Amino acid sequence: MIAIGCDHGGLDIKNAIKDYLDKAEIEYIDYGTNTPDSVDYPEYAYKVATAVSKGECEKGIICCGTGIGVAMVANKVKGVRAATVTNEFCAEMTRRHNDANVITMGGRVIDEATAVRLAEIFINTPFDGDRHTRRVDMISQIENGEFSC
């Protein structure tokens, strides 16, 4: 299950991604917004990130104007590893090396076709594990105040 959400700046790419998910028969929950009217992005980013954090959804996709603001919000939710992606390499590597469970994208940065392709890569790319597991564990330690170097 994929959690998806956006603000007004990411509405068009969110809708394009939803079309892809429908065609691919991938289940998702749309946390909004569904209007081009101006809204506060933290509300929608928080809903998606919380669904991932609680295990209600395996992964999340959040869209805004740049992808940056919603990433900042999502990364404040315990257990979320959100990355802003703008190209195929970043979408792949954030899964392979960082085990990201949320990606964020900007409707004012990338076009709809690119957003769909990045979502597809994110959804279908596995985590490589191995030495990367140690590093992801370090992220969790930092999050839990247990890290020292």
Steps between C-alpha positions, in 0.01 A plus 500: 500500500630843403410820686483800269436865564573850380439867537374723220849522342521123459143423400565437130787259555312324782208441266734367230653260752154388611416420136814286483412324827149429372630354173762293683233382747704623796289583803535843654337742739470860383542739792422807287491775409270464203465866413728762341406741780787602726542270802761450771738224389600382852151357555517272195864403547429407861205280403706303248805471726288387794333230290846367409633534855206306645533226237163575346680550168831349388623809316398860446513755221452868577491781244520876542652783298861389552478185712720666761248626755308173514829308543586717799162423656510127422847462648372632833276192533674217682595211274468693176792533262384747235705613203429765239565354155531672163653230282503125446840443663393668824168312507684170464785567738284637780338156510812291438730678744278694741189279519290815463136430575373836372593700194409858434480681169428849375233584246689820417826308452409190298229417249226240538674231292816533707302484824334177389833346400660596832205357694523176301873468574447577869222245536683222318859540620608283794733596783847352445562432868854381581726793599210741446303341784762620747463855371119495508524366855719799585225731375257329737747533785529873435122528489477321836777703666716187528780587255851596592820520301 
